């Protein structure tokens, strides 16, 4: 597993970010090479773009699987990205709750209940997805930029019309 993570070996309770095409899949490392993660039926390692079909599902399953199987040929890294602003829950609480969830069918939404929400809730006690937050920010930003550009264009066009 060292080859997947370079110098940093995951520890129980670490969040694992797996870089899939077009999005990141998230899992919680529980030790001995295993992770627990929330996966829609279409979430399959090496599935490429077909994994994006998870957008169209409303149910997912909590699974305990070998990290190397979940990662497949994709890149992955330990990413406890909220540790600077949030205190992780005690490791025994994280692992107990994660193990208790294995086998459950859960509601799934790419926007409000995805794999990142799931592992963030386990580690920090707060369900959130920075992937979704970032996408919303950039979508709103692009929309505002588009409106400003359109208004600017209309004003410029209007000024040119008045000069003639």
OpenMM code with the backbone's topology and positions (N, CA, C; nanometers):
from openmm import Vec3, app, unit

residues = "UNK UNK UNK UNK UNK UNK UNK UNK UNK UNK UNK UNK UNK UNK UNK UNK UNK UNK UNK UNK UNK UNK UNK UNK UNK UNK UNK UNK UNK UNK UNK UNK UNK UNK UNK UNK UNK UNK UNK UNK UNK UNK UNK UNK UNK UNK UNK UNK UNK UNK UNK UNK UNK UNK UNK UNK UNK UNK UNK UNK UNK UNK UNK UNK UNK UNK UNK UNK UNK UNK UNK UNK UNK UNK UNK UNK UNK UNK UNK UNK UNK UNK UNK UNK UNK UNK UNK UNK UNK UNK UNK UNK UNK UNK UNK UNK UNK UNK UNK UNK UNK UNK UNK UNK UNK UNK UNK UNK UNK UNK UNK UNK UNK UNK UNK UNK UNK UNK UNK UNK UNK UNK UNK UNK UNK UNK UNK UNK UNK UNK UNK UNK UNK UNK UNK UNK UNK UNK UNK UNK UNK UNK UNK UNK UNK UNK UNK UNK UNK UNK UNK UNK UNK UNK UNK UNK UNK UNK UNK UNK UNK UNK UNK UNK".split()
positions = [
    Vec3(0.0818, -0.1192, 0.0000),
    Vec3(0.0000, 0.0000, 0.0000),
    Vec3(0.0862, 0.1257, 0.0000),
    Vec3(0.2103, 0.1177, 0.0412),
    Vec3(0.2959, 0.2353, 0.0463),
    Vec3(0.3085, 0.2998, -0.0903),
    Vec3(0.3024, 0.2205, -0.1962),
    Vec3(0.3159, 0.2782, -0.3292),
    Vec3(0.1984, 0.3694, -0.3635),
    Vec3(0.0803, 0.3423, -0.3094),
    Vec3(-0.0353, 0.4267, -0.3344),
    Vec3(-0.0259, 0.5597, -0.2614),
    Vec3(0.0392, 0.5593, -0.1452),
    Vec3(0.0389, 0.6761, -0.0583),
    Vec3(0.1754, 0.7409, -0.0436),
    Vec3(0.2776, 0.6879, -0.1087),
    Vec3(0.4104, 0.7448, -0.0941),
    Vec3(0.4587, 0.7244, 0.0480),
    Vec3(0.4984, 0.8322, 0.1114),
    Vec3(0.5530, 0.8261, 0.2464),
    Vec3(0.4451, 0.8097, 0.3533),
    Vec3(0.3234, 0.8491, 0.3242),
    Vec3(0.2200, 0.8539, 0.4271),
    Vec3(0.1301, 0.7316, 0.4227),
    Vec3(0.1427, 0.6462, 0.5227),
    Vec3(0.0536, 0.5316, 0.5357),
    Vec3(-0.0739, 0.5767, 0.6059),
    Vec3(-0.1889, 0.5316, 0.5610),
    Vec3(-0.3122, 0.5706, 0.6304),
    Vec3(-0.3192, 0.5068, 0.7685),
    Vec3(-0.3842, 0.5783, 0.8585),
    Vec3(-0.4105, 0.5286, 0.9936),
    Vec3(-0.5617, 0.5111, 1.0064),
    Vec3(-0.6027, 0.4241, 1.0939),
    Vec3(-0.7460, 0.4033, 1.1172),
    Vec3(-0.8112, 0.5379, 1.1484),
    Vec3(-0.9212, 0.5644, 1.0807),
    Vec3(-0.9936, 0.6902, 1.0985),
    Vec3(-0.9596, 0.7950, 0.9941),
    Vec3(-0.8551, 0.7709, 0.9129),
    Vec3(-0.8195, 0.8663, 0.8073),
    Vec3(-0.9206, 0.8616, 0.6937),
    Vec3(-0.9411, 0.9778, 0.6313),
    Vec3(-1.0251, 0.9855, 0.5120),
    Vec3(-0.9365, 0.9620, 0.3905),
    Vec3(-0.9860, 0.8814, 0.2996),
    Vec3(-0.9131, 0.8492, 0.1773),
    Vec3(-0.9889, 0.9103, 0.0604),
    Vec3(-0.9198, 0.9957, -0.0141),
    Vec3(-0.9752, 1.0580, -0.1340),
    Vec3(-0.9247, 0.9790, -0.2541),
    Vec3(-1.0169, 0.9301, -0.3333),
    Vec3(-0.9842, 0.8499, -0.4514),
    Vec3(-1.0231, 0.9307, -0.5742),
    Vec3(-0.9263, 0.9571, -0.6590),
    Vec3(-0.9489, 1.0439, -0.7750),
    Vec3(-1.0024, 0.9635, -0.8924),
    Vec3(-1.1333, 0.9664, -0.9082),
    Vec3(-1.1997, 0.9028, -1.0214),
    Vec3(-1.2052, 1.0032, -1.1367),
    Vec3(-1.2320, 0.9560, -1.2568),
    Vec3(-1.2529, 1.0530, -1.3655),
    Vec3(-1.3755, 1.1389, -1.3326),
    Vec3(-1.3614, 1.2689, -1.3365),
    Vec3(-1.4680, 1.3681, -1.3182),
    Vec3(-1.5098, 1.3953, -1.1726),
    Vec3(-1.4680, 1.3160, -1.0753),
    Vec3(-1.5077, 1.3395, -0.9364),
    Vec3(-1.4141, 1.2623, -0.8432),
    Vec3(-1.4304, 1.2841, -0.7123),
    Vec3(-1.3547, 1.2091, -0.6130),
    Vec3(-1.4507, 1.1192, -0.5347),
    Vec3(-1.4055, 0.9970, -0.5132),
    Vec3(-1.4788, 0.9046, -0.4270),
    Vec3(-1.4083, 0.9074, -0.2913),
    Vec3(-1.4840, 0.8947, -0.1833),
    Vec3(-1.4294, 0.9048, -0.0481),
    Vec3(-1.4576, 0.7784, 0.0319),
    Vec3(-1.3596, 0.7411, 0.1154),
    Vec3(-1.3728, 0.6240, 0.2011),
    Vec3(-1.3044, 0.6536, 0.3348),
    Vec3(-1.3357, 0.5752, 0.4349),
    Vec3(-1.2752, 0.5867, 0.5669),
    Vec3(-1.1869, 0.4645, 0.5894),
    Vec3(-1.0603, 0.4896, 0.6181),
    Vec3(-0.9680, 0.3789, 0.6438),
    Vec3(-0.9947, 0.3227, 0.7829),
    Vec3(-1.0109, 0.1896, 0.7929),
    Vec3(-1.0410, 0.1277, 0.9221),
    Vec3(-0.9312, 0.0334, 0.9692),
    Vec3(-0.8231, 0.0224, 0.8928),
    Vec3(-0.7100, -0.0606, 0.9323),
    Vec3(-0.7019, -0.1902, 0.8554),
    Vec3(-0.5845, -0.2530, 0.8616),
    Vec3(-0.5589, -0.3826, 0.7973),
    Vec3(-0.5879, -0.3819, 0.6473),
    Vec3(-0.5737, -0.2640, 0.5835),
    Vec3(-0.5951, -0.2553, 0.4398),
    Vec3(-0.7397, -0.2348, 0.3979),
    Vec3(-0.8310, -0.2174, 0.4928),
    Vec3(-0.9736, -0.2046, 0.4622),
    Vec3(-1.0248, -0.0620, 0.4781),
    Vec3(-1.1278, -0.0312, 0.3996),
    Vec3(-1.2011, 0.0945, 0.4114),
    Vec3(-1.3491, 0.0636, 0.4231),
    Vec3(-1.4203, 0.1612, 0.4760),
    Vec3(-1.5666, 0.1580, 0.4754),
    Vec3(-1.6092, 0.2791, 0.3958),
    Vec3(-1.7019, 0.2572, 0.3028),
    Vec3(-1.7457, 0.3665, 0.2159),
    Vec3(-1.8904, 0.3479, 0.1745),
    Vec3(-1.9500, 0.4585, 0.1319),
    Vec3(-2.0862, 0.4586, 0.0801),
    Vec3(-2.0767, 0.4529, -0.0709),
    Vec3(-2.1353, 0.3499, -0.1299),
    Vec3(-2.1200, 0.3313, -0.2736),
    Vec3(-2.2538, 0.2976, -0.3395),
    Vec3(-2.2917, 0.3796, -0.4392),
    Vec3(-2.4074, 0.3421, -0.5204),
    Vec3(-2.3739, 0.2158, -0.5991),
    Vec3(-2.4733, 0.1445, -0.6454),
    Vec3(-2.4460, 0.0221, -0.7217),
    Vec3(-2.3527, 0.0448, -0.8406),
    Vec3(-2.3537, 0.1652, -0.8995),
    Vec3(-2.2702, 0.1927, -1.0166),
    Vec3(-2.1269, 0.2293, -0.9815),
    Vec3(-2.0923, 0.2455, -0.8545),
    Vec3(-1.9574, 0.2827, -0.8125),
    Vec3(-1.8685, 0.1593, -0.8165),
    Vec3(-1.7907, 0.1480, -0.9230),
    Vec3(-1.7020, 0.0346, -0.9419),
    Vec3(-1.5659, 0.0881, -0.9797),
    Vec3(-1.4609, 0.0374, -0.9152),
    Vec3(-1.3282, 0.0839, -0.9528),
    Vec3(-1.3020, 0.0485, -1.0988),
    Vec3(-1.2238, 0.1306, -1.1642),
    Vec3(-1.1890, 0.1153, -1.3059),
    Vec3(-1.3100, 0.1240, -1.3985),
    Vec3(-1.4222, 0.1753, -1.3499),
    Vec3(-1.5409, 0.1842, -1.4337),
    Vec3(-1.5353, 0.3060, -1.5250),
    Vec3(-1.4408, 0.3955, -1.4984),
    Vec3(-1.4278, 0.5143, -1.5812),
    Vec3(-1.5519, 0.5991, -1.5758),
    Vec3(-1.5941, 0.6488, -1.6900),
    Vec3(-1.7068, 0.7405, -1.6960),
    Vec3(-1.8378, 0.6756, -1.6539),
    Vec3(-1.8483, 0.5436, -1.6613),
    Vec3(-1.9751, 0.4811, -1.6225),
    Vec3(-2.0013, 0.4963, -1.4729),
    Vec3(-1.8976, 0.5208, -1.3937),
    Vec3(-1.9170, 0.5440, -1.2508),
    Vec3(-1.9954, 0.6720, -1.2263),
    Vec3(-1.9923, 0.7635, -1.3197),
    Vec3(-2.0644, 0.8899, -1.3051),
    Vec3(-2.2156, 0.8652, -1.3080),
    Vec3(-2.2570, 0.7459, -1.3455),
    Vec3(-2.3990, 0.7113, -1.3471),
    Vec3(-2.4589, 0.7154, -1.2064),
    Vec3(-2.3733, 0.7234, -1.1038),
    Vec3(-2.4238, 0.7332, -0.9668),
    Vec3(-2.5096, 0.8577, -0.9480),
    Vec3(-2.4994, 0.9530, -1.0380),
    Vec3(-2.5825, 1.0737, -1.0335),
    Vec3(-2.7304, 1.0353, -1.0398),
    Vec3(-2.7617, 0.9259, -1.1054),
    Vec3(-2.9006, 0.8887, -1.1307),
    Vec3(-2.9575, 0.7875, -1.0320),
    Vec3(-2.8855, 0.7588, -0.9257),
    Vec3(-2.9361, 0.6619, -0.8294),
    Vec3(-2.9839, 0.7322, -0.7026),
    Vec3(-3.0728, 0.6689, -0.6294),
    Vec3(-3.1194, 0.7303, -0.5046),
    Vec3(-3.0930, 0.6401, -0.3836),
    Vec3(-3.0237, 0.5292, -0.4046),
    Vec3(-2.9865, 0.4385, -0.2953),
    Vec3(-2.8394, 0.4010, -0.3089),
    Vec3(-2.7761, 0.3782, -0.1947),
    Vec3(-2.6364, 0.3347, -0.1927),
    Vec3(-2.6185, 0.2406, -0.0745),
    Vec3(-2.5058, 0.1706, -0.0711),
    Vec3(-2.4795, 0.0713, 0.0307),
    Vec3(-2.3485, 0.1018, 0.1012),
    Vec3(-2.3470, 0.0802, 0.2314),
    Vec3(-2.2244, 0.0966, 0.3083),
    Vec3(-2.1491, -0.0357, 0.2988),
    Vec3(-2.0257, -0.0268, 0.2487),
    Vec3(-1.9466, -0.1468, 0.2245),
    Vec3(-1.8139, -0.1408, 0.2993),
    Vec3(-1.7649, -0.2558, 0.3373),
    Vec3(-1.6292, -0.2712, 0.3908),
    Vec3(-1.5532, -0.3529, 0.2883),
    Vec3(-1.4525, -0.2900, 0.2281),
    Vec3(-1.3767, -0.3560, 0.1219),
    Vec3(-1.2294, -0.3220, 0.1346),
    Vec3(-1.1474, -0.4021, 0.0698),
    Vec3(-1.0051, -0.3719, 0.0661),
    Vec3(-0.9822, -0.2405, -0.0074),
    Vec3(-0.8988, -0.1568, 0.0503),
    Vec3(-0.8675, -0.0286, -0.0117),
    Vec3(-0.8174, -0.0467, -0.1539),
    Vec3(-0.7271, -0.1416, -0.1758),
    Vec3(-0.6695, -0.1598, -0.3104),
    Vec3(-0.7765, -0.1979, -0.4124),
    Vec3(-0.8815, -0.2669, -0.3682),
    Vec3(-0.9914, -0.3043, -0.4576),
    Vec3(-1.0750, -0.1801, -0.4909),
    Vec3(-1.1042, -0.0981, -0.3897),
    Vec3(-1.1850, 0.0221, -0.4114),
    Vec3(-1.1091, 0.1224, -0.4983),
    Vec3(-0.9798, 0.1349, -0.4768),
    Vec3(-0.8987, 0.2308, -0.5528),
    Vec3(-0.8788, 0.1841, -0.6964),
    Vec3(-0.8561, 0.0545, -0.7171),
    Vec3(-0.8280, 0.0048, -0.8516),
    Vec3(-0.7017, 0.0699, -0.9045),
    Vec3(-0.7076, 0.1251, -1.0236),
    Vec3(-0.5903, 0.1899, -1.0831),
    Vec3(-0.5922, 0.3418, -1.0655),
    Vec3(-0.6910, 0.3920, -0.9933),
    Vec3(-0.6996, 0.5368, -0.9704),
    Vec3(-0.5971, 0.5800, -0.8661),
    Vec3(-0.5720, 0.7086, -0.8604),
    Vec3(-0.4855, 0.7657, -0.7574),
    Vec3(-0.5659, 0.7862, -0.6298),
    Vec3(-0.4973, 0.7818, -0.5160),
    Vec3(-0.5646, 0.8103, -0.3902),
    Vec3(-0.4665, 0.8759, -0.2945),
    Vec3(-0.5234, 0.9378, -0.1916),
    Vec3(-0.4403, 1.0011, -0.0897),
    Vec3(-0.5187, 1.0124, 0.0402),
    Vec3(-0.4443, 1.0197, 0.1513),
    Vec3(-0.5062, 1.0529, 0.2794),
    Vec3(-0.5409, 1.2004, 0.2710),
    Vec3(-0.6655, 1.2355, 0.3056),
    Vec3(-0.7061, 1.3757, 0.3005),
    Vec3(-0.8044, 1.4055, 0.4142),
    Vec3(-0.7473, 1.4363, 0.5289),
    Vec3(-0.8278, 1.4764, 0.6449),
    Vec3(-0.8413, 1.6275, 0.6410),
    Vec3(-0.9002, 1.6766, 0.5346),
    Vec3(-0.8948, 1.8183, 0.4998),
    Vec3(-0.9604, 1.9141, 0.5969),
    Vec3(-1.0462, 1.8675, 0.6834),
    Vec3(-1.1100, 1.9583, 0.7783),
    Vec3(-1.0418, 1.9587, 0.9152),
    Vec3(-0.9336, 1.8831, 0.9308),
    Vec3(-0.8671, 1.8754, 1.0611),
    Vec3(-0.8220, 2.0126, 1.1122),
    Vec3(-0.7899, 2.1043, 1.0218),
    Vec3(-0.7472, 2.2370, 1.0638),
    Vec3(-0.8592, 2.3217, 1.1211),
    Vec3(-0.9828, 2.2920, 1.0835),
    Vec3(-1.0962, 2.3731, 1.1290),
    Vec3(-1.1986, 2.2941, 1.2116),
    Vec3(-1.1895, 2.1623, 1.2105),
    Vec3(-1.2825, 2.0779, 1.2862),
    Vec3(-1.2026, 1.9752, 1.3661),
    Vec3(-1.2509, 1.9448, 1.4825),
    Vec3(-1.1855, 1.8421, 1.5638),
    Vec3(-1.2457, 1.7067, 1.5277),
    Vec3(-1.1615, 1.6110, 1.4870),
    Vec3(-1.2150, 1.4770, 1.4603),
    Vec3(-1.2735, 1.4160, 1.5880),
    Vec3(-1.3746, 1.3353, 1.5684),
    Vec3(-1.4327, 1.2626, 1.6810),
    Vec3(-1.3289, 1.1617, 1.7317),
    Vec3(-1.3447, 1.1115, 1.8527),
    Vec3(-1.2506, 1.0099, 1.9037),
    Vec3(-1.2480, 0.8886, 1.8096),
    Vec3(-1.1287, 0.8334, 1.7874),
    Vec3(-1.1114, 0.7252, 1.6908),
    Vec3(-1.2012, 0.6060, 1.7209),
    Vec3(-1.2193, 0.5721, 1.8493),
    Vec3(-1.3056, 0.4573, 1.8824),
    Vec3(-1.4506, 0.4845, 1.8426),
    Vec3(-1.4951, 0.6091, 1.8524),
    Vec3(-1.6315, 0.6462, 1.8125),
    Vec3(-1.6443, 0.6381, 1.6596),
    Vec3(-1.5439, 0.6905, 1.5891),
    Vec3(-1.5448, 0.6873, 1.4416),
    Vec3(-1.5556, 0.5425, 1.3931),
    Vec3(-1.4671, 0.4573, 1.4428),
    Vec3(-1.4627, 0.3183, 1.3956),
    Vec3(-1.5871, 0.2393, 1.4356),
    Vec3(-1.6354, 0.2589, 1.5568),
    Vec3(-1.7569, 0.1884, 1.6021),
    Vec3(-1.8755, 0.2258, 1.5142),
    Vec3(-1.8926, 0.3556, 1.4890),
    Vec3(-2.0042, 0.4020, 1.4055),
    Vec3(-1.9898, 0.3516, 1.2618),
    Vec3(-1.8680, 0.3563, 1.2079),
    Vec3(-1.8451, 0.3098, 1.0708),
    Vec3(-1.8800, 0.1621, 1.0577),
    Vec3(-1.8323, 0.0814, 1.1511),
    Vec3(-1.8598, -0.0637, 1.1460),
    Vec3(-2.0079, -0.0940, 1.1620),
    Vec3(-2.0747, -0.0139, 1.2437),
    Vec3(-2.2192, -0.0318, 1.2651),
    Vec3(-2.2991, -0.0064, 1.1369),
    Vec3(-2.2455, 0.0763, 1.0482),
    Vec3(-2.3159, 0.1134, 0.9254),
    Vec3(-2.3016, 0.0096, 0.8131),
    Vec3(-2.2004, -0.0753, 0.8215),
    Vec3(-2.1722, -0.1705, 0.7132),
    Vec3(-2.2952, -0.2567, 0.6841),
    Vec3(-2.3275, -0.2650, 0.5549),
    Vec3(-2.4410, -0.3454, 0.5093),
    Vec3(-2.5707, -0.2666, 0.4960),
    Vec3(-2.5738, -0.1461, 0.5494),
    Vec3(-2.6964, -0.0656, 0.5419),
    Vec3(-2.7201, -0.0116, 0.4020),
    Vec3(-2.8455, -0.0100, 0.3625),
    Vec3(-2.8864, 0.0623, 0.2426),
    Vec3(-2.9249, 0.2023, 0.2898),
    Vec3(-2.8759, 0.3036, 0.2203),
    Vec3(-2.9018, 0.4415, 0.2606),
    Vec3(-2.9524, 0.5224, 0.1417),
    Vec3(-3.0252, 0.6288, 0.1736),
    Vec3(-3.0636, 0.7232, 0.0692),
    Vec3(-2.9364, 0.7861, 0.0143),
    Vec3(-2.9355, 0.8130, -0.1154),
    Vec3(-2.8178, 0.8689, -0.1811),
    Vec3(-2.8591, 0.9859, -0.2685),
    Vec3(-2.7839, 1.0914, -0.2595),
    Vec3(-2.8013, 1.2071, -0.3469),
    Vec3(-2.6637, 1.2653, -0.3731),
    Vec3(-2.6307, 1.2870, -0.4968),
    Vec3(-2.5018, 1.3442, -0.5330),
    Vec3(-2.4820, 1.4805, -0.4661),
    Vec3(-2.5917, 1.5502, -0.4358),
    Vec3(-2.5843, 1.6852, -0.3789),
    Vec3(-2.5895, 1.6859, -0.2265),
    Vec3(-2.6685, 1.5974, -0.1652),
    Vec3(-2.6881, 1.6087, -0.0202),
    Vec3(-2.6530, 1.4850, 0.0621),
    Vec3(-2.6301, 1.3716, 0.0002),
    Vec3(-2.6001, 1.2478, 0.0751),
    Vec3(-2.5077, 1.1582, -0.0053),
    Vec3(-2.3881, 1.2063, -0.0349),
    Vec3(-2.2962, 1.1260, -0.1149),
    Vec3(-2.1871, 1.0636, -0.0272),
    Vec3(-2.0894, 1.0001, -0.0887),
    Vec3(-1.9839, 0.9303, -0.0142),
    Vec3(-1.9008, 1.0259, 0.0705),
    Vec3(-1.8797, 1.1487, 0.0240),
    Vec3(-1.8040, 1.2460, 0.1028),
    Vec3(-1.8848, 1.2907, 0.2252),
    Vec3(-2.0138, 1.3165, 0.2073),
    Vec3(-2.0992, 1.3489, 0.3222),
    Vec3(-2.0885, 1.2377, 0.4281),
    Vec3(-2.0926, 1.1138, 0.3816),
    Vec3(-2.0913, 0.9974, 0.4698),
    Vec3(-1.9645, 0.9928, 0.5550),
    Vec3(-1.8474, 1.0030, 0.4918),
    Vec3(-1.7231, 0.9914, 0.5694),
    Vec3(-1.6968, 1.1154, 0.6550),
    Vec3(-1.7401, 1.2326, 0.6091),
    Vec3(-1.7245, 1.3539, 0.6903),
    Vec3(-1.8087, 1.3428, 0.8180),
    Vec3(-1.9270, 1.2874, 0.8047),
    Vec3(-2.0125, 1.2657, 0.9221),
    Vec3(-1.9443, 1.1700, 1.0199),
    Vec3(-1.8847, 1.0640, 0.9684),
    Vec3(-1.8162, 0.9687, 1.0553),
    Vec3(-1.6987, 1.0339, 1.1281),
    Vec3(-1.6137, 1.1051, 1.0556),
    Vec3(-1.4911, 1.1606, 1.1159),
    Vec3(-1.5174, 1.2847, 1.2017),
    Vec3(-1.6021, 1.3754, 1.1512),
    Vec3(-1.6185, 1.5045, 1.2175),
    Vec3(-1.7543, 1.5240, 1.2860),
    Vec3(-1.8476, 1.4327, 1.2597),
    Vec3(-1.9815, 1.4505, 1.3156),
    Vec3(-2.0602, 1.5564, 1.2402),
    Vec3(-2.0156, 1.5878, 1.1196),
    Vec3(-2.0791, 1.6909, 1.0369),
    Vec3(-2.0834, 1.6423, 0.8927),
    Vec3(-2.2033, 1.6320, 0.8397),
    Vec3(-2.2212, 1.5866, 0.7026),
    Vec3(-2.2014, 1.7029, 0.6070),
    Vec3(-2.0966, 1.6933, 0.5260),
    Vec3(-2.0753, 1.7963, 0.4242),
    Vec3(-1.9890, 1.7419, 0.3119),
    Vec3(-1.9970, 1.8092, 0.1986),
    Vec3(-1.9183, 1.7701, 0.0824),
    Vec3(-1.8579, 1.8948, 0.0215),
    Vec3(-1.7280, 1.9083, 0.0331),
    Vec3(-1.6629, 2.0254, -0.0260),
    Vec3(-1.6663, 2.0173, -0.1786),
    Vec3(-1.6761, 1.8958, -0.2335),
    Vec3(-1.6916, 1.8816, -0.3792),
    Vec3(-1.8179, 1.9533, -0.4254),
    Vec3(-1.9274, 1.9284, -0.3527),
    Vec3(-2.0553, 1.9909, -0.3866),
    Vec3(-2.0487, 2.1411, -0.3602),
    Vec3(-1.9911, 2.1800, -0.2467),
    Vec3(-1.9785, 2.3227, -0.2147),
    Vec3(-1.8967, 2.3953, -0.3202),
    Vec3(-1.7849, 2.3358, -0.3626),
    Vec3(-1.7003, 2.3978, -0.4653),
    Vec3(-1.7733, 2.4067, -0.5992),
    Vec3(-1.8429, 2.3005, -0.6356),
    Vec3(-1.9171, 2.3008, -0.7617),
    Vec3(-2.0239, 2.4092, -0.7603),
    Vec3(-2.0939, 2.4230, -0.6485),
    Vec3(-2.1977, 2.5263, -0.6374),
    Vec3(-2.1352, 2.6650, -0.6466),
    Vec3(-2.0223, 2.6846, -0.5789),
    Vec3(-1.9538, 2.8136, -0.5813),
    Vec3(-1.9123, 2.8500, -0.7236),
    Vec3(-1.8494, 2.7557, -0.7933),
    Vec3(-1.8026, 2.7847, -0.9286),
    Vec3(-1.9177, 2.8014, -1.0268),
    Vec3(-2.0266, 2.7281, -1.0060),
    Vec3(-2.1431, 2.7433, -1.0926),
    Vec3(-2.2058, 2.8810, -1.0733),
    Vec3(-2.2218, 2.9215, -0.9475),
    Vec3(-2.2769, 3.0541, -0.9189),
    Vec3(-2.1815, 3.1615, -0.9718),
    Vec3(-2.0519, 3.1420, -0.9477),
    Vec3(-1.9520, 3.2382, -0.9958),
    Vec3(-1.9550, 3.2520, -1.1466),
    Vec3(-1.9653, 3.1410, -1.2162),
    Vec3(-1.9713, 3.1447, -1.3625),
    Vec3(-2.0995, 3.2141, -1.4081),
    Vec3(-2.2087, 3.1876, -1.3372),
    Vec3(-2.3355, 3.2532, -1.3711),
    Vec3(-2.3281, 3.4036, -1.3508),
    Vec3(-2.2706, 3.4461, -1.2390),
    Vec3(-2.2554, 3.5902, -1.2129),
    Vec3(-2.1648, 3.6527, -1.3175),
    Vec3(-2.0532, 3.5865, -1.3481),
    Vec3(-1.9626, 3.6371, -1.4502),
    Vec3(-2.0362, 3.6520, -1.5837),
    Vec3(-2.1164, 3.5523, -1.6184),
    Vec3(-2.1919, 3.5574, -1.7437),
    Vec3(-2.2892, 3.6739, -1.7474),
    Vec3(-2.3601, 3.6972, -1.6368),
    Vec3(-2.4551, 3.8087, -1.6296),
    Vec3(-2.3814, 3.9419, -1.6401),
    Vec3(-2.2712, 3.9568, -1.5655),
    Vec3(-2.1924, 4.0806, -1.5706),
    Vec3(-2.1390, 4.1040, -1.7118),
    Vec3(-2.0899, 3.9985, -1.7754),
    Vec3(-2.0391, 4.0114, -1.9119),
    Vec3(-2.1505, 4.0526, -2.0076),
    Vec3(-2.2676, 3.9945, -1.9928),
    Vec3(-2.3810, 4.0270, -2.0789),
    Vec3(-2.4247, 4.1721, -2.0589),
    Vec3(-2.4345, 4.2147, -1.9323),
    Vec3(-2.4730, 4.3535, -1.9029),
    Vec3(-2.3675, 4.4488, -1.9585),
    Vec3(-2.2405, 4.4157, -1.9366),
    Vec3(-2.1323, 4.4994, -1.9899),
    Vec3(-2.1391, 4.5097, -2.1414),
    Vec3(-2.1637, 4.3994, -2.2063),
    Vec3(-2.1750, 4.3983, -2.3520),
    Vec3(-2.2915, 4.4861, -2.3978),
    Vec3(-2.4057, 4.4734, -2.3298),
    Vec3(-2.5235, 4.5534, -2.3658),
    Vec3(-2.4963, 4.7031, -2.3454),
    Vec3(-2.4289, 4.7387, -2.2354),
    Vec3(-2.3951, 4.8794, -2.2106),
    Vec3(-2.3007, 4.9329, -2.3176),
    Vec3(-2.2003, 4.8551, -2.3505),
    Vec3(-2.1046, 4.8951, -2.4544),
    Vec3(-2.1751, 4.9123, -2.5885),
    Vec3(-2.2599, 4.8215, -2.6195),
    Vec3(-2.3364, 4.8266, -2.7456),
    Vec3(-2.4266, 4.9500, -2.7473),
    Vec3(-2.4895, 4.9798, -2.6331),
    Vec3(-2.5763, 5.0955, -2.6207),
    Vec3(-2.4966, 5.2249, -2.6362),
    Vec3(-2.3786, 5.2332, -2.5758),
    Vec3(-2.2945, 5.3518, -2.5871),
    Vec3(-2.2510, 5.3734, -2.7308),
    Vec3(-2.2149, 5.2666, -2.7994),
    Vec3(-2.1735, 5.2785, -2.9383),
    Vec3(-2.2885, 5.3267, -3.0273),
    Vec3(-2.4093, 5.2837, -2.9943),
    Vec3(-2.5278, 5.3233, -3.0697),
    Vec3(-2.5533, 5.4722, -3.0522),
    Vec3(-2.5362, 5.5244, -2.9283),
    Vec3(-2.5598, 5.6651, -2.8997),
    Vec3(-2.4547, 5.7551, -2.9649),
    Vec3(-2.3336, 5.7053, -2.9852),
    Vec3(-2.2263, 5.7837, -3.0473),
    Vec3(-2.2531, 5.8058, -3.1967),
    Vec3(-2.3262, 5.7154, -3.2570),
    Vec3(-2.3531, 5.7260, -3.4019),
    Vec3(-2.4577, 5.8244, -3.4253),
] * unit.nanometer
topology = app.Topology()
chain = topology.addChain("A")
for resn in residues:
    res = topology.addResidue(resn, chain)
    for name in ("N", "CA", "C"):
        topology.addAtom(name, app.Element.getBySymbol(name[0]), res)
